[in-house]
Amino acid sequence: MIRGLYTSAWSMLANDRKMDVITNNLANVNTAGYKKDTVVFESFPDLLTKRINDTKNSSNIGSMELSSDVGEIFTYFTQGQLNQTNNMLDLAIDDNSGANTSSPAFFTVGVVDPSDNSNLKEYYTKDGSFVLNSDNQLVTKDGNYVLGQSGPITLEPGQFSIDDMGNIVQDGAVVDTLRITQFSDPAMLRKFGDNMLENTGSETSDFTGSVLQGFSEGSNVNVISEMVDMITVMRAYEANQKVLQSHDSLLEKAVNEVGVVR
C-alpha cells in the first residue's frame, strides 16, 4: 500500500515535468529557430524486497518497480518552415538543400565570457533574425556577436548581400564569411538559453546546406500535437491522483478501523 503511494506520487511528478516541457514548447511556437523538446520516460531499476524483523533470518520476497521517471529531455532538430521576410538582416539555413539532412547546421554566436571580457565563448543558434549594433556589427537580438571566419562581423553602412555559402558581399568585395557549424551528432547539443545551444562533444562536418538571405526559420513545434500531448498528460496526472487518494483512504481505514483493539 505504501509502495502504491510512492508510485503514484512519483508518476505525478514525472507528468508535471512533462507538462512544463509542453508548456515551454507552446510558449515558443512563434520563436524563430526554436527546436521542440520532449520528455523521455524510463523505468526505475527493480528493487529487491527483503522480509525483515519477522523471522530469525531475513529472506528475499522478490523485486518491485516503483514507477517511471524522466530519463532525458530530447530535442528534435528537424527544420522549421522557412518564411520569406525580405529583410536583408534575416538569415536562415536550409538544411534540406544539402546531401546530409540529418546533420543540421547553425549560425555561430560569440558570447562575452563574464570572467574575461576579451574572450568570446562559442554557442550556436538557428535564429537568424539579426540586427546591427551601434558599431555596425552583426549581432543577435540579445546583443551577442554573430561570428564570421575572422571573428565578430563588422559591416560598412549600406546594403550588403549574402550568398548561399555565407559569403558577405559589400561594394563588390567579400567582407567576411559566416561561420556556419554543422554537427554530425546533434544529440550532443544542449540548450543554453536565449535560443542558443552549446556543444557537449559532437564532431563537426563540412557545411552541405545553403544560407538564405531575407528568410527566417520558424519553430518546428506542432501546436495540435502539443495540445494532444497536454491532454494526455493531464489525464495521466489525474489518474495517478485518484490512485493516490484511494491508497490514502485505505491507509486511513487500516489505522482507524482494522487496527482498533476491540
C-alpha positions, 0 to 999 in steps of 0.5 A: 500500500505504501509502495502504491503511494510512492508510485503514484506520487512519483508518476505525478511528478514525472507528468508535471515535468512533462507538462512544463516541457509542453508548456515551454514548447507552446510558449515558443511556437512563434520563436524563430529557430526554436527546436521542440523538446520532449520528455523521455520516460524510463523505468526505475531499476527493480528493487529487491524486497527483503522480509525483515524483523519477522523471522530469525533470518531475513529472506528475499520476497522478490523485486518491485518497480516503483514507477517511471521517471524522466530519463532525458529531455530530447530535442528534435532538430528537424527544420522549421518552415522557412518564411520569406521576410525580405529583410536583408538582416534575416538569415536562415539555413536550409538544411534540406538543400544539402546531401546530409539532412540529418546533420543540421547546421547553425549560425555561430554566436560569440558570447562575452565570457563574464570572467574575461571580457576579451574572450568570446565563448562559442554557442550556436543558434538557428535564429537568424533574425539579426540586427546591427549594433551601434558599431555596425556589427552583426549581432543577435537580438540579445546583443551577442556577436554573430561570428564570421571566419575572422571573428565578430562581423563588422559591416560598412553602412549600406546594403550588403548581400549574402550568398548561399555559402555565407559569403558577405558581399559589400561594394563588390568585395567579400567582407567576411564569411559566416561561420556556419557549424554543422554537427554530425551528432546533434544529440550532443547539443544542449540548450543554453538559453536565449535560443542558443545551444552549446556543444557537449562533444559532437564532431563537426562536418563540412557545411552541405546546406545553403544560407538564405538571405531575407528568410527566417526559420520558424519553430518546428513545434506542432501546436495540435500535437502539443495540445494532444500531448497536454491532454494526455498528460493531464489525464495521466496526472489525474489518474495517478491522483485518484490512485493516490487518494484511494491508497490514502483512504485505505491507509486511513481505514487500516489505522482507524478501523482494522487496527482498533483493539476491540 
